[in-house]
Amino acid sequence: MSRRKELIPQPRSAFIRVKCPSCGDEQVVFSHPATLVKCHICGEVLVEPTGGKGKFNCEIMEVLG
């Protein structure tokens, strides 16, 4: 069934748990970010906005929800 004909549309975005490649810290980020997402501990860029789904520069641990 095409996305347009779904009775109850589901969102294409999600929250994602990622792991920083430098320090190993885990944090939850949005899959479609509007700004750069940096690590809280070391400041390395984890996700870059691309106008849609973000470019992930880190390991994806799990998709939440």
GROMACS elastic network, one bead per residue, 0.5 to 0.9 nm:
[ bonds ]
;  ai    aj funct       b0    kb
    1     4     6  0.82676   500
    1     5     6  0.65349   500
    1     6     6  0.69270   500
    2     5     6  0.54855   500
    2     6     6  0.67691   500
    3     6     6  0.54925   500
    3     9     6  0.73197   500
    3    10     6  0.89300   500
    4     7     6  0.85709   500
    4     9     6  0.80476   500
    5     8     6  0.88434   500
    5     9     6  0.85244   500
    6     9     6  0.55744   500
    6    10     6  0.85133   500
   10    13     6  0.89543   500
   11    14     6  0.75958   500
   13    30     6  0.75291   500
   13    31     6  0.57650   500
   13    32     6  0.64207   500
   13    53     6  0.79214   500
   14    29     6  0.86761   500
   14    30     6  0.61260   500
   14    31     6  0.55468   500
   14    32     6  0.79441   500
   14    63     6  0.69300   500
   14    64     6  0.66087   500
   14    65     6  0.65902   500
   15    28     6  0.64789   500
   15    29     6  0.56280   500
   15    31     6  0.58918   500
   15    32     6  0.88912   500
   15    62     6  0.89441   500
   15    63     6  0.62690   500
   15    64     6  0.53721   500
   15    65     6  0.70179   500
   16    27     6  0.83215   500
   16    28     6  0.54796   500
   16    29     6  0.53479   500
   16    30     6  0.60964   500
   16    31     6  0.64198   500
   16    60     6  0.70525   500
   16    61     6  0.75304   500
   16    62     6  0.59708   500
   16    64     6  0.56322   500
   16    65     6  0.87259   500
   17    26     6  0.67283   500
   17    27     6  0.56255   500
   17    29     6  0.63610   500
   17    30     6  0.88339   500
   17    59     6  0.88279   500
   17    60     6  0.62370   500
   17    61     6  0.54003   500
   17    62     6  0.53383   500
   17    63     6  0.63455   500
   17    64     6  0.71455   500
   18    25     6  0.83511   500
   18    26     6  0.55738   500
   18    27     6  0.56752   500
   18    28     6  0.62264   500
   18    29     6  0.71989   500
   18    46     6  0.82061   500
   18    56     6  0.88675   500
   18    58     6  0.65688   500
   18    59     6  0.56399   500
   18    61     6  0.52133   500
   18    62     6  0.72628   500
   18    63     6  0.89603   500
   19    22     6  0.88788   500
   19    23     6  0.84826   500
   19    24     6  0.56833   500
   19    25     6  0.56376   500
   19    27     6  0.66974   500
   19    28     6  0.89480   500
   19    46     6  0.85380   500
   19    58     6  0.61116   500
   19    59     6  0.52612   500
   19    60     6  0.64805   500
   19    61     6  0.66146   500
   20    23     6  0.58690   500
   20    25     6  0.53727   500
   20    26     6  0.63894   500
   20    27     6  0.82588   500
   20    39     6  0.67490   500
   20    42     6  0.88157   500
   20    44     6  0.77952   500
   20    45     6  0.88246   500
   20    46     6  0.68324   500
   20    57     6  0.84578   500
   20    58     6  0.56561   500
   20    59     6  0.68758   500
   21    24     6  0.57723   500
   21    25     6  0.82078   500
   21    44     6  0.87552   500
   21    46     6  0.86699   500
   21    57     6  0.82731   500
   21    58     6  0.58425   500
   21    59     6  0.69968   500
   22    25     6  0.82592   500
   22    42     6  0.75953   500
   22    44     6  0.76196   500
   23    39     6  0.88027   500
   23    41     6  0.74655   500
   23    42     6  0.68123   500
   25    39     6  0.76017   500
   25    40     6  0.81216   500
   25    41     6  0.71867   500
   25    42     6  0.88862   500
   26    39     6  0.85957   500
   26    61     6  0.84644   500
   27    39     6  0.78951   500
   27    40     6  0.82970   500
   28    64     6  0.87575   500
   29    32     6  0.88473   500
   29    33     6  0.80077   500
   29    37     6  0.76063   500
   29    47     6  0.82468   500
   30    33     6  0.57604   500
   30    54     6  0.84603   500
   31    47     6  0.85554   500
   31    52     6  0.86642   500
   31    53     6  0.58069   500
   31    54     6  0.59376   500
   31    55     6  0.88341   500
   31    56     6  0.88123   500
   32    49     6  0.70451   500
   32    50     6  0.83201   500
   32    51     6  0.79812   500
   32    52     6  0.57115   500
   32    54     6  0.52130   500
   32    55     6  0.89740   500
   33    36     6  0.72091   500
   33    37     6  0.75594   500
   33    47     6  0.75645   500
   33    48     6  0.73161   500
   33    49     6  0.54333   500
   33    50     6  0.82708   500
   33    51     6  0.84504   500
   33    52     6  0.78697   500
   33    53     6  0.72505   500
   33    54     6  0.59770   500
   34    37     6  0.89343   500
   34    48     6  0.83450   500
   34    49     6  0.55895   500
   34    50     6  0.82397   500
   34    51     6  0.76144   500
   34    52     6  0.86021   500
   34    54     6  0.84379   500
   35    47     6  0.84896   500
   35    48     6  0.69596   500
   35    49     6  0.58475   500
   36    45     6  0.67737   500
   36    46     6  0.77060   500
   36    47     6  0.60000   500
   36    48     6  0.50058   500
   36    49     6  0.62546   500
   37    43     6  0.89884   500
   37    44     6  0.85625   500
   37    45     6  0.59070   500
   37    46     6  0.56194   500
   37    47     6  0.51013   500
   37    48     6  0.66379   500
   37    49     6  0.85137   500
   38    41     6  0.87397   500
   38    42     6  0.82098   500
   38    43     6  0.52247   500
   38    44     6  0.53635   500
   38    46     6  0.53512   500
   38    47     6  0.71610   500
   39    42     6  0.57462   500
   39    44     6  0.53403   500
   39    45     6  0.64255   500
   39    46     6  0.64187   500
   40    43     6  0.59278   500
   40    44     6  0.83935   500
   41    44     6  0.83920   500
   43    46     6  0.87325   500
   45    48     6  0.72495   500
   45    56     6  0.89367   500
   45    57     6  0.71718   500
   45    58     6  0.86446   500
   46    55     6  0.83994   500
   46    56     6  0.60515   500
   46    57     6  0.50806   500
   46    58     6  0.56372   500
   46    59     6  0.89585   500
   47    54     6  0.59508   500
   47    55     6  0.54976   500
   47    57     6  0.59166   500
   47    58     6  0.75995   500
   48    54     6  0.54520   500
   48    55     6  0.51118   500
   48    56     6  0.66885   500
   48    57     6  0.78922   500
   49    52     6  0.71020   500
   49    53     6  0.71420   500
   49    55     6  0.64707   500
   50    53     6  0.64547   500
   50    54     6  0.54988   500
   50    55     6  0.66884   500
   51    54     6  0.75908   500
   56    59     6  0.77156   500
   56    60     6  0.80473   500
   60    63     6  0.78314   500
